[in-house]
Amino acid sequence: MTNADFLKSPMPDPVDFPDLDITGPGRFYNRELSWLGFNWRVLEEAKNQRVPLLERLRFLSISATNLDEFYNVRVAGLRELAQAGNVTPAADGLTPAEQLVLINEDARKLLDAQQDTYETLRREMESEDISILDNASLTEDDKAFLDDIFLHRVFPVLSPLAIDPAHPFPFIPNLGYSLALQMERKSDKRPLQALLPIPQQIDRFVTLPAPEGTFRVLPLEELLLLHLHSLFPGYRYKGHCAFRVLRDSDLEVEEEAEDLVREFEVALKRRRRGEVVRLKISADAPAALREVIMEELHVTPEEVVEVNGMIGLADLKELVLEARADLLWPPFAPRVPERVQDHDGDMFAAIRQKDMLLHHPYETFDMVVRFLAQAARDPDVVAIKQTLYRTSRNSPIVEALCEAAEDGKSVTALVELKARFDEAANIRQSRRLERAGAHVVYGFLDLKTHAKISIVVRREGENLVTYTHFGTGNYHPITAKIYTDLSFFTCDVTLGRDATKVFNYLSGYAQPDSLENLAISPITLKPRLLEMIAAEAGHVAQGKPGAIWAKMNALIDPDVIDALYAASQAGVQIDLVVRGICGLRPGIKGLSENIRVKSIIGRFLEHSRIVCFGNGHGLPSKKARVFISSADWMGRNLVRRVETLVEIENPTVKAQIVSQVMAANMADVAQSWVMAADGSFARTVKPEGEFAFNCHRFFMENPSLSGRGSAGASDVPKLTHTDD
């Protein structure tokens, strides 16, 4: 499909749901089931023969990690509500208890499918000379080699634990993986039950000697079972099982906390000891061991999942071997924008020339790092302000901020302590910044700061010029290599003034009395969205085209969904790219017949948030109104977070977003899944012999698209066929 083909394609015929009350909760699809549907799509990529073998293994690992985190947080919250007797329904009408039944049913099917996929991949890896062994397949030479590995690299960190009245059942941390053992004393056949926690500090797989070009690995638990005689001398092995614990990982912080950092440190310790919400255990576990584990961990039969296969599939990421490049995606090097090169790497000169938009990962995130590193060294820079939601452990951005502060520049860093699973890392970063002399603030106790803003104030002649960066993704150089996001650089006075007001709001709680371009959550962003959606319906009423293109990670806010339904009923043509959760039901007669929803799952993780309104001219159009954002269309983003919605007014940047980024996403066939009215997604099927457009490949293979940071409207190429 070409761009033109997509733009000409009519909406599919709407479906009629006579039993669905489109005025009641049935008009929404359940959030949690939609998330599980997304993770099914991730798992499907592990089965996709068009994906390199070890990348398929990576998708399986991601699917397993996702499911664990889903239970740690979402299911844990629903479980708590259900246990408290809360029967308040979600937007779709399901109570917490009803949701848990449906979630557990689907999740068990997903877990079984993950195991089936693992067995398939394991056989395919074997055919590629990558073998995952068990003890029965070891040679005597292998065992001699493993004796040395066990003695010097594993034995010193092990803590075998007896289970009896003198040795109470030990604490098993969240994600803790253990072997439960039945032993028998050789001298008098006295039984012993014991636990052998498997240290998380040691790799899950041990590499064995192998001929060049081949790889042989042994799971760590197999190594431990092979050496039980060293751990329990005088005892005979009788049986075992493996189990893994998932605990409630949500954080509760006192609203009146006097020291937010200290409060979060305490909360992190509580998380480690949260209630068990799921117990994965070997399907063939001896009954006595299963009983004692369930009793000591206080889990019900409904919270136990028997696994017939490998527990902890997330650890398979260790086997994505860089040495087997033939089984990975072909290497890809992000581009450096030509305009930055034209200015010998001077980011400020490149931005002064005109606004600059970078499309990550196709254009390197190093430009964002360079922007701040250059600011840190520039004697004319007087101040830097930066939000930090997630970043890498040894972050070059934090390094640049520290360097600037140590050089005497005014540095303000908004560090969000409530970034889930990154709280501890962010506490470390905040203390490092404080030691360097930066002013560190933590925003609001009841609001997460999710906005992605960076400000550099530079003295130029008699004036102070504000250079601003707005992003759709985190300031994280590692994830920026695989997440698709937009970076917008500008020295526009209005945008700089708005960004400064946002930082004043974050640091001083002073709500901006007026913003000239930006809309921010929780104040004006949602009203602006609703206003713009309604405006498209108004254009249709006047006989003009009405069109909305939007791209996000999740869509579940009921008010926004209802606004889209109303626009659809008014005749607005709406095309949505929603990677993950979607609570909107598309294509229903009388409700959403003018709405299409697709999800793109491929080599890169779609992460950018973009919305384009036809503004009475349809899409694509030079007169469209175009916005980039840090916010998904979820209640938490629109009401309980500080987020930004930035209108792009520069015509060349607008053209790049509408006619390149969004048009390519809309035209994608190769990686797209189309949503049906019942909430299910189906992979787009191309007729035999027809071309299937792949937007990721398109951007990787077309360096001319945005080589100067923002192509002019006349520079925007047509989407053309290339071999898929």
N, C-alpha and C positions, 0 to 999 in steps of 0.2 A: 504494500500500500504506500503510495506517495502522500506527501502533504496534501496535494490537491484532492486525491482520492478520499482522504479522511474528511476534508472540509465539505465535500459533496455528499458524503454518506448520510442517509437519513437516519433518524432515530428508529430503533427496532420497534416492531409492533408491540404495543403495550399488552400486558397480561391482565386478566380479570380475576380478582380474588373475592368471590362472593361471600366467603365466610370470614373475611378479614374486615374488622371494623376500622376503616381508615380515619375515623374521627377519634378513635380511642388509642390505648397503648399498643395495639397491634400494628400501628403505623411505624413503630420503631423496632429495630432488631437488637437483640440482647448484646451488650458490650462484651461480656466475657466469652460468649459463644463465638462472637465475631473475632475476638483475639485468638481463640483456638483455631478458627478457620485460617487466620494468617499463618499460624505456626504449621498447620498442615501444608500450606503453600511452600513454606521454607523447606519442609521435609521432602516435598515433591521434587525440589531442585536436587536433592541427594539421589533421586532416582533418574534424573534427566540425563540421558545418554549423550546429549550435546554438551554437557559440562564435563571438564576434565576430572578424572577419577578422584584425585586427592582433594580437589575443590568440592566434589560431592561429599567426601568424608567431612570436610569442614562444615558444609551445610547441615549434615547430621549432628555434628557437635553443637552447632548453634541452636538447632531445634531442641536438643536436650537441655542446653543451658537456659533457653527461653522458658521451657516448661517448668524447670526448677524455680526460676525467679517468679513465674506466674503464681506458683503455689506459695512461695515465700511471702508474697505481698498481697495479691488480689484475693486468692482463696483464703489466706489467713484472715483477711478483713471480713469476708463473707461468713466465715466460720464463727468468728467472734460475734457478729450480729445475730446469727442463727442461734447460737448458744445462749445469747441474752434474751431470746424470745422476740427479737425484732421482726415484724412482719411487714414493714414498710416496703412496698413494691418499687422496683426500678422503673425507669421510664417505659419499659416494654411490658410492665405488669407483673413480672416475676418477683417473688419474695426471695430473701437470701437463701432460705432452705431449699426452695424450688430450683434456684440457680445452682446450688451445690450438687444436687442430684444430676442435673444435666451436664454440668462441668465434669464431674467424676466419671460419668459414663463415656463422654467423648474423650477425656484425657486417657482413660485406660485403653481405648482403641488406638489412640495416638501412640501410646507407649509400646503397644504390641507392634504397630507399624514401624516404629523406630528400630525395634529389635530385628524385625524381618529385613529392614533395609541394611542394618549392620551386617547380618549374615550374607546378604547379597554382595555388599561391598567387600567383605572379608574374602569371599571367593574370588572376586575380580582382582583384588590386591595380590592374592596368591598367584594368579596367572601373570602378574607383573613383577614377580619375585619380591614381594613384600609379605612376609609371613608373620601372623600373630599366633604364637605357639602356646601350648599348654605343657604341663609337666610330662605327660605321657609321650610327647614327641621329642623330648630332649635326649641328646647323646651323652655318653659318659664324659666326653670333652666339654660339652656344654655345662654339665653339672660341676665339673672341676672349676670352670671359669666362674660360674655363679657362686660357688663357695667363697671365692675371694671377694666378689662384689658384695655378697651378704655380710661378710665379716667386717669389711672396711667402710662400706657406704650405707649400710642399712641397720645392722645390729645395734650400733651405738645410740640410735634415736628411738628404738622400739621400747614399748612399755607393756609387756604382757600382764594382764590383770585377772586374777582369780575372782570368781563370783561366789561368795559365801557370806555368812553373817559377819565375819571379821573383815571382809572386803566388800563393802557395798557397791552396788552398780555405779560405775563412774559416769561423769557427765560427758555426753557426746555432743560436740558443738554442731552448729548449723553446717550442713553439707558434709558432716563427718562420716567417714566410710570405715567400717570395722568388720573384722572376722569374729564370729562367735564360734567357740570350739567346744566339742565334747571330748574329754581326755579320760584316760584310765591309768591309775598308777600300776606300774608293772609288778610291784612287789605284792600287793594285796588286792588288786583290781578295784581300788576305791575310785569312784567317779569324780571328775573335776569339770566344772564349767568355767570357761575363761573367755575373756575378750582380748582381742589384739587390734587396737586402733591403728589404722594405716595412716602414717604421718602425711599431712598435706604438703609438707616441705620437700618431699621426695617425688620425683617423676613417677607417673603411673606405669610407665613401660620401661623395661630394662633392655638395652640393645645387646644382642649376642654377636659374637664373631661370625662373619659371613663373607663369601667371595665378593670381589669387587662388583658393584652394580646391583647387588642383592641386599635385602635387609631382613633381619630376623629379630623379633622382639618378643618379650615375655611379660605379661601383666605382673605387677608387683605382688598381687595377692597370691599368684602361683609360686613366686619365689619364697614367700613367707610359709606357704604350706609345705614347700620342699624342705624347709629348715626348722620345722617344729621341734625336732629332736634337740636343737641348740637352745630353743626358747623354753622348752619344758623337758629337761633331762629327767629320765626315770619315768616318763609317762608315755603311754601309747595312744595314738590318734584313733578316735572312734567316729567322728563326724563333724561337720561344720556347716555354717551358712554365712553369707555376706549380707550386710544391711547398710543402708544409708539413711540419714536423718535430714529432714527439711523442717526448719523452725520458722515461726512467725518472725519476719524480718522488718516489719514496719516499726517506725520510731515514734514514740510519744514524748513530747517536750513540754514542760510546764510553761503556761502562758506568761507567768510572771517571773521567769528565770532572770536572775540578776547577772549571771555570767553565762552567756550563750555557749561559748566554747566549752566550758566545763560541763554544762548541762548536756551537750551533745556527746562528750566523752563518756559520761555516765550512761546515756541512752544507748550508745554503741555497745557497752558492756551488757546492757539489758537485752539488746537484740541477740547477742551471742547465746543468751540463755532463754530465748523466747520459747513458747510452747511448741511442741512437735505438732506439725500440721499434716505431715505425710511420712510414712515409713516404707521404704522400698526394701524388700527382703527376697532372698533367693526362693524360687518356687519350690525347691526340694528341701527346704529347711527342716531339720528334725523338729518334731512337735514340741519337745521340751524346751529347746532353745527359742523357738518362736514365741512360746508362751511367756517365758521369763523376759524376753526383750519387750514384748507388748506391755506386760505388766509394769516393768520398770520405767518405760518411756510414757506410760499413761496414754496409750493410743487405743482407739476403738477399731473393730474389724473394718469399718468403712474407711479408715484412714491408712489401712495397710494395702500395699500394692505388691503382689507377687510378680517377680521378674524372672522370666525364663530366658536367661541370657546374661549379657554383661550389664552390671549395675554401674552407673556413672559414665554414660556415653559421652558426656561433655568432655571427658579427658581425651577423647580421640583426636582432639586438636593437636596433641603432641605428635601425631603420626602424619601430619601434613608436612612432608619432608622436602625441605628446600633442595636437597640433593637430587630429587626426582623432578626436575623442571619439566620433563616431558609429560608429567601427569598433573601439571598446574596450569593456570591461565598463562598465556604468553606474557612476557614482561611488558610493562607499560610505564613510560616515564612522563610524568606531568609536564606540561609546557610552561615556560617562563613567558609572560606577556611581552610582545615585541616592543610595546611602548615603554615598558620599564627598561628593556635593553637599550632602546634608543636614547634613554636618559642616563646611561651608564649605571643602572641600578638605583637611581635616586627616586624613591617612592614619592616624595613630596613634589618633585618636578613633574612626574608623570600624572599625579592627581591634579596639580595646578593646570595642566594642559586641558583636561576635561575629566568629568566623572568617569570612574573606571569600575566595571563589573567583571569579577572573576567567577568562573564556573568550576568549582572543585568537584572531583579530583582531577579533572582534565587539565585545569590550570593549577599550578602548584600553590599549596597553602603556605609555602615558604615566603610568599609575598606578604602575608599577614604578619609573620614573624619578622620579616625584614622591616616592615613599617614601624614596629615597636622597637626593634634593635637599633634602627637608624635614629629614632627619636631619643633613645637612651644616650646615644653618643653625640647627638647634635647640640652644640653649645647654644643655639638659638631657641631650642625647645625649653619652655619654662614649666609645662605641666602635662601630665598624662593621667587619664582616668580610664579605668578598665573594669568590665564585669568578668567574673570567672565563675562559671557554673561547673563545667568539667574540663580538666586539662590533664596532660600526661604527668607521670611521676617526676621526671627530670625536665620539666617544662621550659623550653627556651623563651616562652613568653614571660613566665615568672622570673626567669633569669634576667631578661631585659628590664623588667620593672624594678628588680632589686638593684641592677646597675644604675638605673636612672635615679633611684632614691639615694643611693650611696654617693652619686655625683652632685647631690644637692637639689635635684629637681623636685617639684611638688608632685607626688605620686599618690593617687587614691585608687585603692583596689576594693571593689565590691566582691567579696568571696561568699558564695552561697553554701552555707553549711548543710542545707537540707537536700542537696543533690543525692538522690538515693544511691546507696552503695559506694558513693565517693566521699562520704562525710569525713572519714578518717584522713583521706588524702588531702582534702581541702583544709582541714585543721592544720596539717603539717605545712601546707603552702602558706596559710595565713600567718603562722608564727615565723616562717622564713621571711616573709615580706615585712613583718613588724620589726624583726631584727635589723633589716636593711634600712629602716627609717621610713617606710611607706605608711600612709594612713590607711588602715584596714577597717572596713565597715562590713556589717553582716545583713544590712537591709532590714526587712520586717520579720518579726517573729511569726506572724500568721500568714505571710505571703512568701512564696519562693520567688527569687529574682532569676528569671529564665531568659531575660533579654540579653542580646549579644551586641554590645556597644563598646567601642574604643575611641577615645578622644585624645588628640595630640594638639596642644596649644603652642604655636611657634611665633616668635617675634620676627616680623618681616618689615623692615623700615620702621615707620612710626606706629605700626599697627600690630595687633595680635591676630593671627589667622588660626582658625580652628579646622583641623583635619579630622574627619570622622569616618569610622568604619562601622557599618551595620552588617551583621551576618545572620544567616538562617540556621547556622550550626554552631557547635561549641568551639572554643579556642583550644582545640586538641589536635596537635600535629599528627598523631598516629591515626586516629579515626578519620581524619580529613583525607587520608589516602584511599579510603573505601566508601566514604559517605558522599553523596552528591549534595552540594550546598552552594549557596551564592554568597559572595563577598562584595559589598558595595562600598567604594571609597569615594569621598567627596570633600571639597572644601567650601561647599555651598553654605552661605552665612545662615540661612534659615534653618537648615538641618543641624548645623553646629550649635545654634542657639537652643533648638529643641532638645538635642542630646544632653546639653549642659543642664537644662531644667530637669531632665529625667534623673541625672546623677544627684542634683540637689534634692530631689524627692527621695531618692534612696538613702542619702546620707543624713538628711535633716528632717524627713517626714513632711516637708512642705509640699503639699499637692500643687502641681503646676496650675496657675490660673488660666493659662491659654497656651496651646501648642499650635504652631503654624502649619506643620506638615504631619508630624507624628500623631498616631493614636496609640494609647497605651492601656494595657490591662492593669488593674481591674476597673479603670475609670471610663475610657472612651473607645477602646478597641471594639468591643462587642457592639455597642450602638452604631459605630461607623460601619461595621460589616452588615448589620441588619439594614441600615439606611441604604447602602450601595446595592444590596440584593433587591430591595423594594424599588429602587430607582430603575433597575432593568425592567421590572414589570411595568413601571410607568412609561418607559419608552415604547413597549409593545402596545400599551393602551393608546399611544399617540400615532400608531401605525409604523413605528420604526422597529428595526431588529433589536431583539433582546438576547444577550449571550453572556455566559459566565464560564470561564475556564479556571479551575482551581486545583492546586496540588498540595497535599499535606500528608502527615503520617496517620492522623486519626480524625474522625468526624463522629461525634456523639452528642454534642450539645443540643438538647431538644428545641430550644428557641431558634437556633440557626437552621436545624433540619426543617422545622415548620416553615421558616422563611423561604427556604429553597423549594419546599412543596408548593407554597403559595405562588412563587415565581414560575414554577413549572406549569401550574394550572393557568397562569396568565399568558403562557406561550413563550416564556424565556427558554432558550436552548442551553442546557447546563451539562458540562462535561467535567467530571471529577477524576483525579488520579489520587487514590487513597491507598497508601501502602499497607496499612495495618487494619485497625478497627474502624468499622463503618456501621453506624446505627441507622442510616437512611436506607429505605427500600426503594430501589430505582425501578422504573418501567411499569408501574402499576396504573392501570386505567383510572382516570379521574383523580389521581393523587400525584404521580411522579412520572407520567409518560414522556416527559421531555428531559428526563435526567438519565445520564449514563454514568456508570462508575466502573473504573478499572483499577487494578493493582499491578504494579511492575515489580517483579522479583528477578534479580539477575546478579551479574558480577559485582555491581556496586549497590549499596544500600541507599534507596531513595529517601532523602531526608529534608530537602528544601521545602519551604512553605511559600507558595506563590498564589496570588489570585488576580485575575484579569477580568475587567468588566467592559463589555462592548461599548457602553456609553452612547447607545443609540446608533451605532455603526456596525454592529456585529463583530465577529472575531475571525481572523486577526485584523487589526486596524491600527493605523497610526494614531487615531483619536481615542483609542482604548485608555482606560484608567488602570494602571498596573501597580501592584503592591507586593512587597516582600515582607516576610514576617518571621518572628521567632516562635509564633504560637500555632499550635494545632487547634482545631475547632472542637475543643473539649471544655467542659465546665471548669476543670482545674486551671486551664490556660487562660480562659476568658474572665474568670472570677477570682481565682485563688493564687494567681501569679502576677508578677510584673513582666509584661511582654511588650514588644513593639510591633507596630504595623507602619511600614515606611512607604509612602507613595513615591514612585519613580516618575519624575517629570522630565528628565533629560530624554529627548526623543530617540537618540541613538541607543541608549541603554534600554529604553522601552522596547525598541525593535528587536534587540538581542533577546530579551526575555520572551516576548510574545512569539516572534517568528522563528526563533531558534530553539530555545529551551522548551517552551510549552508546546510548540508545534511538533517537535520531535517526540515528546512524551505522549502526545495525543496520537501520533502516527505509529507508535511502537506496536508491533504485533508479536514479535519473537519472544518477548518476555512478559507479555500481558495476560492477566486473568480478568475476565469480565464478570461482574457481580449480577446475580439474578435477584428477583424480587423476594425470594425466600431466604436470602442471606448467603446463599452458596456462591462460590466462585468457580468458573470453568476456564481452563487454559484456552486462549485463542487458538483455533485450529486453522492452519492455512491449507487451502486446496493443494493437492499434489502438483508439484512443479511450479507453484507460485512463489514469488518473493515474499519474505517476511522481514519487515523492517525492524532493526534492533537499534534502539536509541543509544545504548551504551557504546556499542561498536561505532556507530555513526560519529559520536563526539570524539572517540579516541582516534578515528581515522581521518578527521577533517580539521587539521590544525589551523586552517584559514578562518574558522568560524569566529573566533574571538581573540585572535592573536594580538590585537592592540588594546585589549581590555574591554572595548565596547565597539562593535561594528556599527557602521552607519546603516540606515535602512536600505540604502542601495547596495550595501555590501553583503546583505543577508542572502545566502545561497538557498536554492530550492533543495528540498529533501530528495535525494536521488537514490536509485537502486544501486546497491553494492552487494556482492555475493555474501550470503549469510552462511 
